[in-house]
Amino acid sequence: MRKSKTLARIRRNEPVRMCCLGHYIPAFIKQAAHFGFDCIWLDLEHRSMPDRDVQNLLTHSHLHDIDIMLRPPTLEKTRLYRYLEDGATGLMIPLVNTAEKARMLVDAVKFPPIGDRGLDGAGLDADYMVDGADVFTSEANRETFLVVQIETLEAVNNIEEIAAVPGLDGVFIGPGDLGLRLKLSDGSMTMEKCFEKVAAACSKNGKAWGAPAGTPEILKQRHRQGGQLMNHGGEFGAIMRMLQECSAAFDAAK
């Protein structure tokens, strides 16, 4: 079974190099691997792709030896672990507010004795049944990962219990959704306080944590706080910047 670069980094207490992809661009997989990224966050919560396109991107990730952390559009148990069968290295689940929900997700995507994932063994993740089932299930539990998103005040308040859930590999703060909810709150909790609380709970329970980092300065700050699952860069922002620069070049050429 292919080894996870993300988990290898986490186990060495090193920061993971992650970028984001939300569109069907197979070449992006090769380019991210070429430039030293460990993981691509593939967003299917806010983007839509046919299953065959998703499967093709996942196959490219194995070809070029880079992890894909897929954010799925569903909580259906069989569909979650089918993404793993198709080759996703990890899953990131949005809006996980309670330890109960985190335990439900562990149950869905981890094999016994950790969870209750169904066994097929004929997918890309199992090298199409080349190895025995016992070898595959133990390696799958070790080399695939589950990350949950902390995006509400309820989740922040429950972070101690969430981070303590066995089988959970990491948490990822969603500053967009969390920031929206903070604006609607009484103002007693700030974004930085949320980061501090999550970082402390994850440190206590030996779990990796991270968030998007829009600038190099924010990336450095979060690394200093212990963030390992940091995302910096992606095709959406890169395309916008490129088009802005090209439009400015046309203006300058008048």
C-alpha positions as CSV (number, residue, x, y, z in Angstrom):
1,M,0.0,0.0,0.0
2,R,1.2,3.5,-0.8
3,K,2.7,5.3,2.2
4,S,1.2,8.7,3.3
5,K,3.6,11.6,3.1
6,T,1.3,13.6,5.3
7,L,1.3,11.1,8.1
8,A,5.1,10.6,7.8
9,R,5.6,14.4,8.3
10,I,3.3,14.4,11.3
11,R,5.0,11.5,12.9
12,R,8.4,13.3,12.5
13,N,6.8,16.4,14.0
14,E,7.3,18.3,10.8
15,P,4.9,20.7,9.0
16,V,3.0,19.3,6.1
17,R,3.2,21.1,2.7
18,M,-0.4,21.3,1.5
19,C,-2.1,23.1,-1.4
20,C,-5.7,23.2,-2.5
21,L,-7.5,22.1,-5.7
22,G,-11.2,22.5,-6.5
23,H,-11.3,21.9,-10.3
24,Y,-10.5,19.0,-12.6
25,I,-6.9,19.8,-13.5
26,P,-4.9,16.5,-13.7
27,A,-1.6,18.4,-14.5
28,F,-2.0,20.2,-11.1
29,I,-1.3,16.9,-9.4
30,K,2.1,16.5,-11.1
31,Q,3.0,20.1,-10.6
32,A,2.3,20.0,-6.9
33,A,4.3,16.9,-6.5
34,H,7.2,18.3,-8.6
35,F,7.4,21.4,-6.4
36,G,7.6,19.5,-3.1
37,F,4.1,19.4,-1.8
38,D,3.1,16.5,0.4
39,C,-0.7,16.8,0.1
40,I,-3.4,18.3,-2.0
41,W,-6.7,19.3,-0.3
42,L,-9.3,18.3,-2.9
43,D,-12.5,20.2,-2.2
44,L,-15.8,18.5,-3.1
45,E,-17.9,20.3,-0.5
46,H,-18.1,23.5,-2.5
47,R,-17.1,22.1,-5.9
48,S,-18.7,19.4,-8.0
49,M,-17.0,16.8,-10.2
50,P,-18.2,13.5,-11.7
51,D,-17.0,10.4,-10.0
52,R,-14.8,9.4,-12.9
53,D,-13.0,12.7,-12.7
54,V,-12.4,12.3,-9.0
55,Q,-11.1,8.8,-9.6
56,N,-8.8,10.0,-12.3
57,L,-7.3,12.7,-10.0
58,L,-6.8,10.1,-7.2
59,T,-5.1,7.8,-9.7
60,H,-2.8,10.7,-10.7
61,S,-1.9,11.2,-7.0
62,H,-0.7,7.6,-6.8
63,L,1.2,7.9,-10.1
64,H,3.0,11.0,-8.8
65,D,3.3,10.0,-5.2
66,I,1.4,12.8,-3.5
67,D,-1.4,12.6,-0.9
68,I,-4.9,13.8,-1.6
69,M,-7.0,14.8,1.4
70,L,-10.5,14.8,0.0
71,R,-13.3,17.0,1.5
72,P,-16.4,15.0,0.6
73,P,-19.9,16.3,-0.1
74,T,-21.6,13.6,2.0
75,L,-21.5,11.8,5.3
76,E,-22.9,8.5,3.9
77,K,-20.7,5.8,5.3
78,T,-20.2,3.7,2.2
79,R,-19.4,6.7,0.0
80,L,-16.9,8.0,2.5
81,Y,-14.8,4.8,2.5
82,R,-15.3,4.4,-1.3
83,Y,-13.2,7.6,-1.7
84,L,-10.5,5.8,0.2
85,E,-10.9,2.7,-1.9
86,D,-10.5,4.9,-5.0
87,G,-7.2,6.2,-3.7
88,A,-7.7,9.2,-1.3
89,T,-5.1,9.2,1.4
90,G,-7.3,11.1,3.8
91,L,-10.7,12.6,4.3
92,M,-11.5,16.0,5.8
93,I,-15.0,16.3,7.1
94,P,-16.6,19.8,7.5
95,L,-18.6,21.1,10.4
96,V,-17.8,18.5,13.1
97,N,-19.1,20.0,16.3
98,T,-19.1,17.1,18.7
99,A,-17.0,14.1,19.8
100,E,-20.0,11.9,19.0
101,K,-19.9,12.9,15.4
102,A,-16.1,12.4,15.3
103,R,-16.6,8.9,16.7
104,M,-19.2,8.2,14.0
105,L,-16.7,9.2,11.3
106,V,-13.9,7.1,12.8
107,D,-16.4,4.2,12.8
108,A,-17.0,4.8,9.1
109,V,-13.5,5.1,7.7
110,K,-11.3,3.0,9.9
111,F,-11.2,-0.8,9.8
112,P,-11.6,-3.0,13.0
113,P,-10.5,-2.9,15.7
114,I,-10.5,0.9,15.4
115,G,-13.7,1.4,13.4
116,D,-16.2,-0.5,11.4
117,R,-15.3,0.2,7.7
118,G,-16.5,-2.3,5.2
119,L,-13.8,-4.4,3.5
120,D,-13.5,-4.9,-0.3
121,G,-9.8,-5.0,-1.0
122,A,-10.1,-4.6,-4.7
123,G,-9.6,-0.8,-4.9
124,L,-6.6,1.3,-5.8
125,D,-5.9,1.7,-2.1
126,A,-5.3,-2.0,-1.8
127,D,-3.3,-2.3,-4.9
128,Y,-6.2,-4.1,-6.5
129,M,-6.0,-7.1,-4.1
130,V,-2.3,-7.8,-4.6
131,D,-1.7,-8.3,-0.8
132,G,-3.7,-10.2,1.7
133,A,-6.6,-8.6,3.6
134,D,-4.9,-8.7,7.0
135,V,-1.9,-6.8,5.7
136,F,-4.1,-4.3,3.8
137,T,-6.5,-3.5,6.7
138,S,-3.7,-2.8,9.2
139,E,-1.8,-0.7,6.7
140,A,-4.9,1.2,5.7
141,N,-5.5,2.1,9.4
142,R,-1.9,3.3,9.6
143,E,-1.5,5.1,6.2
144,T,-4.9,6.8,5.7
145,F,-6.1,9.7,7.9
146,L,-9.2,11.4,9.1
147,V,-9.3,15.1,9.8
148,V,-12.4,17.0,11.1
149,Q,-13.1,20.7,10.7
150,I,-13.6,23.1,13.5
151,E,-15.9,25.7,12.1
152,T,-18.3,26.7,14.9
153,L,-18.2,28.0,18.5
154,E,-19.8,24.7,19.5
155,A,-16.9,22.8,18.0
156,V,-14.3,25.1,19.7
157,N,-16.1,24.6,23.0
158,N,-16.0,20.9,22.5
159,I,-12.5,20.7,21.2
160,E,-11.1,18.9,24.2
161,E,-13.5,16.0,23.8
162,I,-13.1,16.0,19.9
163,A,-9.3,15.9,20.0
164,A,-9.4,13.0,22.5
165,V,-11.4,10.7,20.1
166,P,-9.3,7.6,19.3
167,G,-8.7,7.1,15.6
168,L,-9.0,10.8,14.7
169,D,-5.8,12.0,13.2
170,G,-6.2,15.7,13.1
171,V,-8.3,18.8,13.1
172,F,-8.5,21.7,10.7
173,I,-9.8,25.1,11.6
174,G,-12.1,26.7,9.0
175,P,-11.7,30.4,9.5
176,G,-14.3,31.4,6.9
177,D,-17.2,29.6,8.6
178,L,-15.8,30.2,12.1
179,G,-15.3,33.9,11.4
180,L,-18.9,34.2,10.2
181,R,-20.2,32.7,13.4
182,L,-17.9,34.8,15.6
183,K,-19.3,38.0,14.0
184,L,-22.8,36.8,15.1
185,S,-21.6,36.0,18.7
186,D,-21.3,38.1,21.8
187,G,-17.7,39.0,21.0
188,S,-16.2,37.2,24.0
189,M,-14.3,34.8,21.8
190,T,-11.9,35.9,19.1
191,M,-10.3,34.0,16.2
192,E,-6.9,34.0,17.9
193,K,-8.4,32.6,21.1
194,C,-10.0,29.9,19.1
195,F,-6.7,29.0,17.5
196,E,-5.0,28.9,20.9
197,K,-7.7,26.7,22.4
198,V,-7.5,24.2,19.5
199,A,-3.7,24.2,19.5
200,A,-3.7,23.4,23.3
201,A,-6.2,20.6,23.0
202,C,-4.4,19.0,20.1
203,S,-1.0,19.3,21.8
204,K,-2.5,17.6,24.9
205,N,-4.0,14.7,22.9
206,G,-1.2,14.3,20.4
207,K,-3.3,15.3,17.4
208,A,-2.1,17.4,14.4
209,W,-4.0,20.6,13.6
210,G,-4.0,23.2,10.9
211,A,-5.9,25.8,8.8
212,P,-5.6,27.7,5.6
213,A,-2.8,30.3,5.5
214,G,-3.4,33.1,3.1
215,T,0.0,34.7,3.4
216,P,3.6,33.6,4.2
217,E,3.4,35.6,7.4
218,I,0.3,33.7,8.6
219,L,1.9,30.4,7.7
220,K,5.0,31.2,9.8
221,Q,2.7,32.3,12.7
222,R,0.7,29.1,12.7
223,H,3.9,27.0,12.4
224,R,5.2,28.7,15.5
225,Q,2.0,27.8,17.3
226,G,2.5,24.1,16.3
227,G,0.2,23.9,13.3
228,Q,1.3,21.0,11.0
229,L,-1.7,20.7,8.6
230,M,-1.3,24.1,7.0
231,N,-2.7,24.8,3.5
232,H,-1.0,27.6,1.5
233,G,-1.7,28.0,-2.2
234,G,-4.1,26.6,-4.7
235,E,-5.3,26.9,-8.3
236,F,-8.2,29.3,-7.6
237,G,-6.1,32.1,-6.1
238,A,-3.2,31.4,-8.5
239,I,-5.5,31.8,-11.6
240,M,-7.0,35.0,-10.2
241,R,-3.5,36.5,-9.6
242,M,-2.3,35.5,-13.0
243,L,-5.3,37.0,-14.8
244,Q,-4.9,40.2,-12.7
245,E,-1.2,40.5,-13.7
246,C,-2.0,39.8,-17.4
247,S,-4.8,42.4,-17.4
248,A,-2.4,44.9,-15.9
249,A,0.1,44.1,-18.6
250,F,-2.4,44.9,-21.3
251,D,-3.2,48.2,-19.5
252,A,0.5,49.1,-19.4
253,A,0.9,48.2,-23.1
254,K,-1.6,50.9,-24.2
